[in-house]
């Protein structure tokens, strides 16, 4: 939606608009008399973009290098004597850096993040530094194809920090928040940002309407009515139609594209949920555009949503495979088919899934993992039931778990729906039927309403 696009622009460094980009910077610290020579071997990877999404309690920074690089990250405590805030840095070896990024540190100052800088630390190292307003929990990990380094920062301590280690961990391990001496590096002068300081993306919670009462008793109850702030807040929902733009997703025997089907389902879900003032419904995309997986999760986190539902259509080399399934995040999967599915949705070879296993298990709080499992089962049961009224004999594959990138780092109850097999000719034909799409949407809506009305969400706390 246009509103969601606007929320991204205020804080997000966009490839199409590098001047409006946010959150790139380099290393914290002192100064040398002369800048070290900017060296990178011909054809070496380079920091080509730094993108960020932030509010007062959450930030995700994505550092794009394209090709795989060696990296390490660490946390430096505040140094009041030198006027330095707490800061997270990522050192990238053997890489170059785009000049625009090196020259344009950006001020943010939103209560969590002070600024982000980027530049050359020594002849062989590019350093990206995130200056914080206060000490915060964080996690750093890498995603593949294309290679990018992700920094998740939680100002409320939601993301657990690993036990301290005497040495900063190099790629692909997680970051240990340990002190480190900071070698001086020449930094570019401070630059005034070309965009306004960020504001929280989540709209103020709107109260639910009071229950209907007979006019004869309305006046006598006015004084006893609770103040608006005491009423139940709206449930914030992010619907994520997978793929889009240059990424068609799976394609059926007659050419039906996954990206088009899930967009149609997502629009139906939004329209149905929006009929009730209980829900604040958003979409990661409502047109045919490509959005990276890490950005989808970041949009949900930045918006402080309560429920994240990523929509997909399954596919298999076995053209007779059929049925509906719903997934939650896990470091592994029960069978090879689920791992292959996750690799396909992640856009990576199967072997590259190994790199994210270390970050997954401890990123969930127990409450959020349990609520995600409950929501996934509720969604799957409801979708199968609704589609079965239109097409008897619909198969349920059930609740499953797999390492999907789009769920990594989600701060809310989050599930991924695989709504039938587009590779199956019969199910592809059903996906062309608006009645089938309505059935899928009705099932998701029923499950979300159940959770919202019963107040059993693991809220993000924002």
VOGU-3710 file (C-alpha; in Angstrom, 3 decimals, decimal comma):
1> xxxxxxxxxx> 0,000/0,000/0,000  1,097/3,551/-0,554  1,031/4,226/3,185  3,394/1,371/3,792  5,697/2,606/1,062  5,755/5,975/2,772  6,701/4,356/6,062  9,694/2,730/4,405  10,935/5,909/2,780  11,250/7,881/6,021
11> xxxxxxxxxx> 13,953/5,612/7,356  14,952/3,232/4,618  17,897/3,583/2,335  16,489/2,731/-1,070  18,585/1,563/-3,950  16,671/3,830/-6,302  17,174/6,875/-4,078  20,623/6,655/-2,465  20,440/10,273/-1,298  17,392/9,424/0,805
21> xxxxxxxxxx> 19,018/6,305/2,146  19,225/5,870/5,851  21,465/4,273/8,231  24,865/3,790/6,713  27,981/4,728/8,445  31,295/3,734/9,403  33,263/2,955/12,209  33,320/4,809/15,385  36,308/6,606/16,524  39,207/8,822/16,253
31> xxxxxxxxxx> 41,079/10,321/13,389  44,299/9,866/11,435  46,254/12,702/9,889  45,575/11,266/6,466  43,011/8,814/5,171  44,386/5,346/4,414  44,425/4,489/0,717  41,135/3,029/-0,471  42,278/-0,417/-1,538  40,316/-3,360/-2,843
41> xxxxxxxxxx> 41,496/-5,977/-5,285  40,033/-5,709/-8,791  36,755/-7,597/-8,918  36,517/-7,774/-5,124  33,129/-7,483/-3,408  32,156/-4,030/-2,230  29,663/-2,472/0,119  27,210/-1,255/-2,506  24,266/-0,312/-0,322  23,209/-0,057/3,304
51> xxxxxxxxxx> 19,490/-0,190/4,011  17,755/0,314/7,318  14,355/0,248/9,015  13,995/1,716/12,485  11,739/3,004/15,217  12,372/3,866/18,875  12,733/0,238/19,974  13,816/-1,694/16,870  16,284/-1,343/14,015  17,321/-3,668/11,204
61> xxxxxxxxxx> 20,312/-2,728/9,056  21,159/-4,638/5,869  24,670/-4,289/4,430  24,744/-5,384/0,785  27,956/-6,786/-0,683  26,587/-9,034/-3,429  29,380/-11,591/-3,170  30,285/-13,444/-0,001  32,756/-11,683/2,278  34,575/-12,384/5,519
71> xxxxxxxxxx> 33,238/-10,281/8,374  33,248/-9,873/12,114  31,162/-7,713/14,415  31,271/-6,471/17,956  29,857/-4,022/20,471  31,786/-1,118/21,968  30,573/0,352/25,247  29,979/4,069/25,609  33,067/6,164/26,312  31,840/9,341/28,089
81> xxxxxxxxxx> 35,354/10,728/28,366  35,628/10,824/24,576  31,979/11,670/24,005  31,333/8,365/22,236  28,003/6,508/22,504  27,565/2,726/22,579  28,113/1,413/19,070  27,960/-1,751/17,046  30,486/-2,213/14,280  30,859/-4,669/11,427
91> xxxxxxxxxx> 34,307/-5,092/9,843  34,308/-6,434/6,281  37,654/-7,621/4,926  38,842/-7,532/1,351  35,969/-5,357/0,189  35,583/-1,970/-1,392  32,936/0,638/-0,628  30,842/2,855/-2,844  31,950/6,480/-2,490  28,467/7,836/-1,826
101> xxxxxxxxxx> 28,135/5,567/1,193  31,533/6,563/2,539  30,778/10,288/2,252  27,269/10,382/3,673  26,856/9,510/7,341  23,285/10,172/8,421  21,889/11,509/11,678  18,813/9,689/13,027  18,455/10,350/16,790  15,161/8,558/17,403
111> xxxxxxxxxx> 15,818/7,337/20,937  17,445/4,073/19,846  19,749/5,047/17,018  21,995/8,116/16,893  23,585/7,719/13,467  25,195/5,241/11,092  28,556/5,728/9,414  30,619/3,741/6,941  34,142/4,002/5,625  37,539/2,417/5,368
121> xxxxxxxxxx> 39,146/1,222/8,604  42,449/0,154/7,075  43,766/-0,861/3,658  41,887/-4,133/3,704  38,839/-3,426/5,883  35,591/-1,544/5,448  33,868/-0,757/8,730  30,174/-0,016/9,217  29,324/1,566/12,568  25,918/2,014/14,166
131> xxxxxxxxxx> 25,995/4,664/16,907  23,307/3,931/19,481  21,492/6,252/21,843  21,590/3,542/24,539  22,987/0,054/25,013  20,757/-2,510/23,310  20,610/-6,206/22,530  21,585/-7,121/19,006  22,195/-9,956/16,593  24,301/-10,050/13,419
141> xxxxxxxxxx> 24,013/-12,731/10,746  24,424/-13,172/7,000  21,988/-14,179/4,277  22,938/-15,520/0,877  22,086/-14,970/-2,790  22,851/-12,099/-2,874  25,123/-11,889/0,138  24,094/-9,354/2,785  24,910/-8,872/6,448  21,918/-8,223/8,712
151> xxxxxxxxxx> 22,098/-6,369/12,030  18,999/-6,585/14,254  18,948/-4,216/17,243  16,357/-4,380/19,996  16,082/-1,491/22,410  13,900/-3,485/24,781  16,252/-6,426/25,120  14,073/-8,755/23,028  16,924/-10,197/20,961  19,175/-12,233/23,262
161> xxxxxxxxxx> 22,880/-11,498/23,190  25,178/-14,496/23,174  27,543/-15,111/26,104  30,680/-13,007/26,041  33,668/-14,345/24,169  37,269/-13,069/24,299  37,326/-12,646/20,530  34,801/-11,111/18,140  33,226/-13,840/16,046  33,912/-13,968/12,320
171> xxxxxxxxxx> 31,400/-14,907/9,624  29,255/-16,936/9,698  28,946/-17,079/13,489  26,726/-14,854/15,614  28,071/-11,795/17,357  29,303/-11,802/20,921  28,778/-8,469/22,638  32,239/-7,988/24,113  34,466/-4,928/24,533  37,142/-4,237/21,995
181> xxxxxxxxxx> 39,824/-1,616/21,657  38,930/0,831/18,938  41,650/1,676/16,438  41,455/5,254/15,099  39,971/5,663/11,645  39,439/8,752/9,546  35,758/9,497/9,260  33,924/11,785/6,883  32,454/14,929/8,434  28,944/14,761/9,809
191> xxxxxxxxxx> 26,280/15,277/7,176  22,831/16,622/7,793  20,280/14,070/6,592  18,213/14,943/3,550  15,117/13,385/5,059  13,187/14,155/8,185  13,923/12,209/11,371  12,008/8,949/11,520  8,690/8,540/13,202  7,111/5,326/14,425
201> xxxxxxxxxx> 5,466/3,497/11,532  2,660/2,034/13,570  -0,509/4,058/13,631  -1,919/4,941/17,046  -4,071/2,151/18,387  -7,727/2,912/17,788  -10,303/1,789/20,315  -12,942/-0,735/19,401  -16,479/0,629/19,221  -18,595/0,274/22,373
211> xxxxxxxxxx> -21,174/-2,507/22,360  -24,603/-1,538/21,113  -27,073/-0,728/23,897  -30,739/0,338/23,871  -31,176/4,140/23,653  -33,172/4,131/26,880  -30,170/3,116/28,944  -27,444/4,844/26,968  -27,502/8,089/28,949  -27,332/6,307/32,296
221> xxxxxxxxxx> -24,221/4,412/31,200  -22,216/7,321/29,838  -20,648/8,155/33,195  -19,726/4,529/33,799  -18,157/4,031/30,366  -14,429/3,341/30,504  -12,149/5,978/29,005  -11,033/5,305/25,403  -7,517/4,420/26,546  -8,896/1,511/28,587
231> xxxxxxxxxx> -10,502/-0,130/25,588  -8,946/-2,945/23,656  -6,362/-1,773/21,080  -6,575/-2,767/17,470  -4,755/-5,901/16,373  -2,061/-4,946/13,892  -1,675/-7,455/11,053  0,918/-7,582/8,271  -0,022/-9,669/5,229  2,997/-10,613/3,125
241> xxxxxxxxxx> 2,275/-11,826/-0,428  5,473/-13,653/-1,364  7,716/-13,011/-4,374  6,758/-10,235/-6,817  8,368/-8,187/-9,559  11,389/-9,941/-11,031  10,683/-12,980/-8,808  7,636/-14,908/-10,120  7,842/-17,673/-7,534  6,660/-21,109/-8,620
251> xxxxxxxxxx> 4,965/-21,401/-12,030  2,183/-23,868/-12,812  1,846/-26,194/-15,828  -0,216/-23,614/-17,741  1,862/-20,615/-16,678  0,052/-19,373/-13,574  2,547/-17,505/-11,374  2,738/-17,799/-7,610  3,385/-14,057/-7,208  0,041/-13,202/-8,848
261> xxxxxxxxxx> -1,993/-15,738/-6,882  -0,688/-14,722/-3,454  -1,185/-11,030/-4,234  -4,829/-11,705/-5,084  -5,259/-13,680/-1,837  -3,523/-10,980/0,204  -5,819/-8,269/-1,137  -8,853/-10,378/-0,247  -7,581/-10,893/3,309  -6,974/-7,177/3,732
271> xxxxxxxxxx> -10,424/-6,287/2,432  -12,188/-8,803/4,668  -10,273/-7,915/7,849  -10,605/-4,186/7,213  -14,382/-4,442/7,532  -13,818/-4,588/11,290  -12,351/-1,707/13,275  -10,650/-4,292/15,486  -7,873/-4,727/12,923  -5,211/-2,471/11,483
281> xxxxxxxxxx> -4,231/-4,340/8,308  -1,115/-3,680/6,234  0,608/-5,419/3,325  4,284/-5,687/2,504  3,255/-5,242/-1,124  -0,074/-4,623/-2,840  1,288/-4,506/-6,372  3,720/-6,445/-8,531  7,029/-5,323/-7,026  10,049/-7,182/-5,692
291> xxxxxxxxxx> 10,831/-6,772/-1,981  13,829/-8,561/-0,406  12,966/-11,093/2,277  14,804/-9,237/5,042  12,863/-6,062/4,231  9,504/-7,800/4,624  10,318/-8,884/8,167  11,780/-5,480/8,956  8,590/-3,749/7,788  6,573/-5,865/10,200
301> xxxxxxxxxx> 8,987/-5,283/13,076  9,199/-1,552/12,455  5,403/-1,332/12,301  5,055/-3,106/15,641  2,529/-5,566/14,243  1,024/-8,400/16,269  0,587/-10,977/13,505  2,690/-11,602/10,383  1,303/-13,951/7,713  3,480/-14,700/4,684
311> xxxxxxxxxx> 1,508/-16,130/1,734  2,962/-18,669/-0,688  1,950/-21,477/-3,055  3,829/-24,770/-2,925  5,417/-26,694/-5,802  7,038/-30,089/-6,224  8,820/-32,204/-8,796  6,085/-34,741/-8,047  3,221/-33,357/-10,132  0,704/-35,321/-8,074
321> xxxxxxxxxx> 1,687/-33,651/-4,807  -1,249/-31,730/-3,341  -2,569/-30,175/-0,166  -2,230/-27,237/2,204  0,346/-26,636/4,910  1,350/-23,833/7,276  4,863/-23,316/8,650  6,654/-21,677/11,546  10,351/-20,890/11,725  12,732/-23,677/12,677
331> xxxxxxxxxx> 16,430/-24,359/12,233  15,685/-27,622/10,470  12,867/-29,586/8,878  11,348/-33,038/9,252  12,173/-34,117/5,692  14,116/-33,134/2,598  11,004/-31,867/0,809  10,482/-29,180/3,452  14,147/-28,155/3,276  13,913/-27,939/-0,513
341> xxxxxxxxxx> 10,797/-25,816/-0,162  12,544/-23,442/2,243  15,561/-23,206/-0,075  13,296/-22,362/-3,009  11,344/-19,725/-1,080  14,635/-18,309/0,228  16,057/-18,206/-3,282  19,203/-20,121/-2,301  20,753/-23,532/-2,973  19,892/-26,150/-0,378
351> xxxxxxxxxx> 23,443/-26,224/1,021  23,262/-22,524/1,929  20,501/-23,085/4,449  23,145/-24,334/6,862  24,405/-20,802/7,442  21,304/-19,545/9,254  20,731/-22,458/11,602  22,738/-20,924/14,418  20,547/-17,827/14,678  17,110/-19,376/14,707
361> xxxxxxxxxx> 16,502/-21,359/17,884  17,357/-18,590/20,309  15,690/-15,757/18,384  12,223/-16,792/19,515  10,950/-16,185/22,982  9,135/-19,280/24,197  5,802/-17,449/24,209  6,141/-16,249/20,635  7,202/-19,648/19,323  4,229/-21,311/21,007
371> xxxxxxxxxx> 1,783/-18,699/19,725  3,181/-19,055/16,216  2,631/-22,800/16,384  -0,947/-22,296/17,592  -1,724/-19,714/14,933  -0,221/-21,908/12,213  -2,445/-24,838/13,144  -5,506/-22,602/13,386  -4,783/-21,060/9,986  -4,197/-24,395/8,286
381> xxxxxxxxxx> -7,331/-26,015/9,717  -9,480/-23,018/8,796  -8,118/-22,711/5,250  -8,667/-26,402/4,526  -12,188/-26,242/5,953  -13,186/-23,205/3,897  -11,677/-24,460/0,628  -13,291/-27,879/1,212  -16,757/-26,298/1,057  -15,951/-25,361/-2,536
391> xxxxxxxxxx> -13,809/-28,365/-3,469  -14,563/-31,508/-1,444  -11,595/-33,743/-0,667  -8,991/-30,997/-0,180  -5,936/-32,428/1,548  -4,288/-31,027/4,681  -0,547/-31,584/5,038  -0,717/-29,879/8,410  1,503/-27,829/10,682  5,193/-27,870/9,733
401> xxxxxxxxxx> 8,505/-26,154/10,520  11,383/-25,042/8,291  14,122/-22,350/8,070  12,401/-19,598/6,064  14,415/-16,368/5,761  11,273/-14,229/5,747  10,474/-15,376/9,307  13,990/-14,868/10,694  14,021/-12,090/13,270  10,241/-11,617/13,382
411> xxxxxxxxxx> 9,277/-10,058/16,732  5,654/-11,130/16,576  3,466/-14,194/16,076  4,522/-15,222/12,553  3,519/-17,978/10,136  4,017/-18,896/6,486  1,144/-20,410/4,491  1,702/-22,764/1,542  -1,754/-22,765/-0,064  -1,849/-25,877/-2,294
421> xxxxxxxxxx> 0,541/-26,950/-5,087  0,688/-24,832/-8,210  2,693/-27,656/-9,828  -0,399/-29,911/-9,630  -2,592/-29,282/-12,702  -5,823/-29,735/-10,765  -4,793/-27,422/-7,933  -3,416/-24,871/-10,404  -6,837/-24,800/-12,080  -8,482/-24,207/-8,700
431> xxxxxxxxxx> -6,127/-21,309/-8,036  -7,566/-19,600/-11,115  -11,020/-19,757/-9,519  -11,904/-16,664/-7,442  -14,025/-18,935/-5,231  -10,921/-20,903/-4,208  -8,982/-17,724/-3,487  -11,880/-16,505/-1,351  -11,820/-19,785/0,568  -8,106/-19,426/1,336
441> xxxxxxxxxx> -8,611/-15,811/2,397  -11,634/-16,690/4,549  -9,608/-19,311/6,392  -6,764/-16,907/7,178  -9,241/-14,227/8,245  -11,119/-16,628/10,532  -7,901/-17,650/12,280  -6,702/-14,062/12,728  -10,084/-12,989/14,095  -10,065/-15,853/16,561
451> xxxxxxxxxx> -6,669/-14,829/17,880  -7,516/-11,160/17,976  -10,843/-11,605/19,740  -9,433/-13,983/22,325  -6,439/-11,820/23,117  -3,933/-14,662/23,132  -1,275/-13,019/20,994  2,385/-12,828/21,884  2,571/-9,090/21,266  5,694/-7,457/19,968
461> xx> 5,505/-4,984/22,826  5,749/-1,909/20,628
//
